[in-house]
Amino acid sequence: MQEIVVEPQPFSVLGLPVHLLDDYGKWLRPRLHQGIGTHIVTLNAEMTMLCEHHHTLANIIRQAELVIPDGAGIVLYLLLRGQKIRRCPGIELAEKLLQSSRQLGASWSVFFYGGAQGVAQRAAEVWQQRVPAINIAGTQHGYICPDEEEQLQQTLVKLQPRLILVGLGVPRQELWIAQHRSLCPQSTWMGIGGSFDVWAGVKTRAPAWLADNHLEWLYRLYQEPWRWRRMLALPKFAGKVLVNRLTQ
């Protein structure tokens, strides 16, 4: 009997969609296998507030096939609206997709793009050790000149990797994916921020007790204090959520 795949239901978070599913990986695996083009966006409070002024980014998110609740603020907003759903960190969903190589076989490949020089390559080597069956078609760091950009596009057209992970940071990675999706129309594209750094051992994730208490952002600020201006989006988002809740 063929397994029934439940389609994700979109729920509006301050005008942006978040798709609600119990198991995002389960929904994505058949799409990877069948070559159904997909753009995955990992939505958090910072990105939501950025969209108030960055209308191009907002439209890209609205057009994405899958938007997951990556940030604690998004989960809190959904809870206040009666939607009980667990946070889905983008790095964990990306790891599930990479581990799917065991089930999907070597007929599909992965491409890593982003991070500092050598980081994506190191991350690929780590994953090759974790999942020997994985087929990593190639890697490219995120600091490239126009000529290298053109070469990267030609490489993607030639390889047609089934999964393309892009770690350029927000909003650059989302804009880049939207601009280049047509190069590999059967691929699943996902912006993963600094995940390459974590896999390569350059940075570490927050301890579980911080993540479980929705304080992963505090650990990120500790690692990268220069992000403090960007973190100002969090109280602004909380204020928006409160006003939205009281008025509606």
FENVENQUI-V145346 format. One record per residue. N is the residue number from 1. RES is the residue in one letter. OMEGA is omega in whole degrees, 0 to 359 (none if undefined). NEAR is the number of other ideal C-beta (glycine too) atoms within 8 Angstrom. Layout:
BEGIN
n->(N	N)
res->(RES	RES)
omega->(OMEGA	OMEGA)
near->(NEAR	NEAR)
END
This chain:
BEGIN
n->(1	2	3	4	5	6	7	8	9	10	11	12	13	14	15	16	17	18	19	20	21	22	23	24	25	26	27	28	29	30	31	32	33	34	35	36	37	38	39	40	41	42	43	44	45	46	47	48	49	50	51	52	53	54	55	56	57	58	59	60	61	62	63	64	65	66	67	68	69	70	71	72	73	74	75	76	77	78	79	80	81	82	83	84	85	86	87	88	89	90	91	92	93	94	95	96	97	98	99	100	101	102	103	104	105	106	107	108	109	110	111	112	113	114	115	116	117	118	119	120	121	122	123	124	125	126	127	128	129	130	131	132	133	134	135	136	137	138	139	140	141	142	143	144	145	146	147	148	149	150	151	152	153	154	155	156	157	158	159	160	161	162	163	164	165	166	167	168	169	170	171	172	173	174	175	176	177	178	179	180	181	182	183	184	185	186	187	188	189	190	191	192	193	194	195	196	197	198	199	200	201	202	203	204	205	206	207	208	209	210	211	212	213	214	215	216	217	218	219	220	221	222	223	224	225	226	227	228	229	230	231	232	233	234	235	236	237	238	239	240	241	242	243	244	245	246	247	248)
res->(M	Q	E	I	V	V	E	P	Q	P	F	S	V	L	G	L	P	V	H	L	L	D	D	Y	G	K	W	L	R	P	R	L	H	Q	G	I	G	T	H	I	V	T	L	N	A	E	M	T	M	L	C	E	H	H	H	T	L	A	N	I	I	R	Q	A	E	L	V	I	P	D	G	A	G	I	V	L	Y	L	L	L	R	G	Q	K	I	R	R	C	P	G	I	E	L	A	E	K	L	L	Q	S	S	R	Q	L	G	A	S	W	S	V	F	F	Y	G	G	A	Q	G	V	A	Q	R	A	A	E	V	W	Q	Q	R	V	P	A	I	N	I	A	G	T	Q	H	G	Y	I	C	P	D	E	E	E	Q	L	Q	Q	T	L	V	K	L	Q	P	R	L	I	L	V	G	L	G	V	P	R	Q	E	L	W	I	A	Q	H	R	S	L	C	P	Q	S	T	W	M	G	I	G	G	S	F	D	V	W	A	G	V	K	T	R	A	P	A	W	L	A	D	N	H	L	E	W	L	Y	R	L	Y	Q	E	P	W	R	W	R	R	M	L	A	L	P	K	F	A	G	K	V	L	V	N	R	L	T	Q)
omega->(182	181	179	180	181	180	181	179	180	176	186	173	182	176	178	182	167	182	186	178	175	183	181	179	180	179	185	185	177	179	175	182	185	180	177	184	185	172	179	176	179	189	172	185	181	179	180	180	178	183	177	181	182	187	177	178	179	180	178	180	180	182	182	180	181	175	185	179	184	186	179	179	179	179	179	178	180	178	179	178	176	180	181	181	179	175	179	179	182	181	181	177	178	179	177	180	178	178	179	177	180	181	187	176	185	181	176	187	184	176	178	178	176	179	177	182	179	185	180	179	178	178	178	179	178	180	177	176	181	184	183	182	185	180	179	186	181	178	177	178	189	183	186	178	181	179	178	177	178	178	178	180	179	179	180	178	181	186	184	178	184	179	181	180	187	181	181	183	180	4	188	184	179	178	181	179	181	182	190	181	183	179	181	188	180	185	167	183	182	173	188	175	184	183	178	180	180	181	182	180	179	178	178	175	178	175	184	184	175	180	181	180	175	181	180	179	180	178	178	178	177	180	184	184	178	180	190	179	179	181	177	177	184	177	177	178	180	178	178	181	182	179	180	181	182	183	183	none)
near->(2	3	4	4	7	6	5	10	7	9	11	8	12	9	6	13	11	14	11	10	10	2	6	12	10	8	14	14	12	9	11	14	8	6	9	7	11	11	15	16	13	14	15	10	13	13	14	15	11	12	13	6	5	9	7	7	13	11	8	14	15	8	7	11	6	13	12	14	11	11	13	11	13	16	13	10	11	15	9	8	7	5	8	5	8	4	11	11	10	15	11	8	16	12	8	10	14	13	9	11	14	7	6	10	7	7	5	13	11	16	15	15	13	15	12	9	5	7	14	17	10	11	15	11	8	11	13	10	6	8	10	5	8	11	10	12	8	9	11	13	13	11	5	8	5	5	6	9	9	8	8	11	10	8	10	14	9	6	10	9	14	11	14	14	14	13	18	10	8	10	10	8	15	13	11	10	14	10	6	9	12	4	8	12	7	8	14	14	12	15	15	15	11	10	13	15	12	12	10	12	6	7	7	5	8	11	6	6	6	11	12	6	6	9	10	12	10	9	12	10	11	7	7	7	6	4	9	8	5	7	10	8	11	11	7	9	13	10	8	10	13	8	8	9	8	6	5	4)
END
